[in-house]
């Protein structure tokens, strides 16, 4: 698009600065849009201020995003992570692997001794609390 009206570049720059800080423009927006540089910068500023309307992947609520985020909040992001992790852990193959590892771990002599000592301490505390 060629600047047919020969808008003064200084005037275009001045209005860009005014648009950036949120002040009223000195020329009508329709006139300024005829300048390629102004139109590109105006679109960039509007995108930066308003962001995109996104939908949260977890809760489905709409929100404005200035960055490429998929979730409306940190809580939704964390919940999604935990849900994916839970689905993974509940797969039969993974569940069996986890239980086998735990069985091997819990049969080690040091671990058995530590658990036994813990249970005895717990029993002693219960006896003390009854007194």
C-alpha positions as CSV (number, residue, x, y, z in Angstrom):
1,X,0.0,0.0,0.0
2,X,1.5,3.3,-1.1
3,X,1.0,6.4,1.0
4,X,-1.2,8.3,-1.5
5,X,-2.1,11.2,0.7
6,X,1.6,11.8,1.5
7,X,1.1,11.6,5.3
8,X,4.0,13.2,7.1
9,X,6.2,10.5,8.6
10,X,6.7,12.6,11.7
11,X,2.9,12.7,12.2
12,X,2.6,9.0,11.8
13,X,5.4,8.4,14.3
14,X,3.8,10.8,16.7
15,X,0.5,9.0,16.5
16,X,2.2,5.7,17.0
17,X,3.7,7.0,20.2
18,X,0.3,8.3,21.3
19,X,-1.3,5.0,20.5
20,X,1.4,3.1,22.5
21,X,0.8,5.2,25.7
22,X,-3.0,5.3,25.3
23,X,-3.5,9.0,24.5
24,X,-6.0,10.2,21.9
25,X,-4.7,10.4,18.3
26,X,-4.2,13.7,16.4
27,X,-5.5,12.4,13.1
28,X,-8.5,10.1,12.5
29,X,-7.7,6.4,12.6
30,X,-9.1,5.9,9.1
31,X,-6.6,8.4,7.7
32,X,-3.7,6.9,9.7
33,X,-4.5,3.4,8.5
34,X,-3.6,4.4,5.0
35,X,0.0,4.4,6.1
36,X,1.4,0.9,6.0
37,X,3.8,1.4,8.9
38,X,1.1,2.8,11.1
39,X,-1.3,0.0,10.3
40,X,1.3,-2.7,11.1
41,X,2.3,-1.1,14.4
42,X,-1.4,-0.4,15.4
43,X,-2.2,-4.1,14.9
44,X,0.9,-5.1,17.0
45,X,-0.1,-2.7,19.8
46,X,-3.7,-4.0,19.8
47,X,-2.6,-7.6,19.9
48,X,-0.2,-6.8,22.8
49,X,-2.9,-5.0,24.8
50,X,-5.8,-7.2,24.2
51,X,-4.1,-10.5,23.7
52,X,-5.9,-13.5,22.2
53,X,-9.1,-15.0,23.5
54,X,-8.1,-18.5,24.5
55,X,-10.0,-21.4,26.1
56,X,-8.5,-23.2,29.1
57,X,-7.6,-26.8,28.3
58,X,-8.6,-27.9,31.8
59,X,-11.7,-26.0,32.8
60,X,-12.8,-24.7,29.5
61,X,-13.2,-21.1,30.6
62,X,-12.3,-18.2,28.3
63,X,-9.3,-16.0,29.1
64,X,-7.1,-13.4,27.5
65,X,-3.6,-14.6,26.7
66,X,-0.7,-12.3,25.9
67,X,1.6,-15.3,25.6
68,X,1.1,-18.8,24.2
69,X,-0.5,-20.3,27.3
70,X,-3.0,-23.1,27.2
71,X,-4.3,-22.7,30.8
72,X,-6.1,-19.9,32.5
73,X,-4.2,-20.3,35.8
74,X,-1.3,-22.1,37.4
75,X,-3.8,-24.3,39.3
76,X,-5.4,-25.6,36.0
77,X,-1.9,-26.3,34.6
78,X,-1.0,-28.3,37.7
79,X,-4.3,-30.2,37.8
80,X,-3.8,-31.2,34.1
81,X,-0.3,-32.4,34.8
82,X,-1.5,-34.5,37.8
83,X,-4.4,-36.0,35.7
84,X,-2.1,-37.0,32.9
85,X,0.4,-38.5,35.4
86,X,-2.5,-40.4,37.1
87,X,-3.7,-41.8,33.8
88,X,-0.1,-43.0,33.1
89,X,0.3,-44.6,36.5
90,X,-3.0,-46.5,36.2
91,X,-2.0,-48.3,33.0
92,X,-1.8,-52.1,33.8
93,X,1.7,-52.4,32.6
94,X,3.0,-49.4,34.5
95,X,1.0,-50.3,37.7
96,X,2.5,-53.8,37.7
97,X,6.0,-52.4,37.2
98,X,5.6,-49.9,40.1
99,X,4.2,-52.7,42.4
100,X,7.1,-55.0,41.5
101,X,9.7,-52.3,42.2
102,X,8.0,-51.6,45.6
103,X,8.0,-55.3,46.5
104,X,11.7,-55.6,45.7
105,X,12.4,-52.4,47.7
106,X,10.4,-53.5,50.7
107,X,12.1,-56.9,50.9
108,X,15.5,-55.4,51.5
109,X,16.8,-56.2,55.0
110,X,17.6,-52.5,55.9
111,X,14.2,-51.4,54.8
112,X,12.4,-54.1,56.8
113,X,14.4,-53.2,59.9
114,X,13.6,-49.5,59.5
115,X,9.8,-50.3,59.1
116,X,9.9,-52.6,62.1
117,X,11.6,-49.9,64.3
118,X,9.0,-47.3,63.1
119,X,6.1,-49.6,64.0
120,X,7.5,-50.3,67.5
121,X,8.0,-46.5,68.1
122,X,4.4,-45.9,67.0
123,X,3.1,-48.6,69.4
124,X,5.2,-47.0,72.3
125,X,3.7,-43.6,71.5
126,X,0.2,-45.1,71.6
127,X,0.9,-46.7,75.0
128,X,2.2,-43.4,76.3
129,X,-0.8,-41.5,75.1
130,X,-3.2,-44.0,76.8
131,X,-1.6,-43.2,80.2
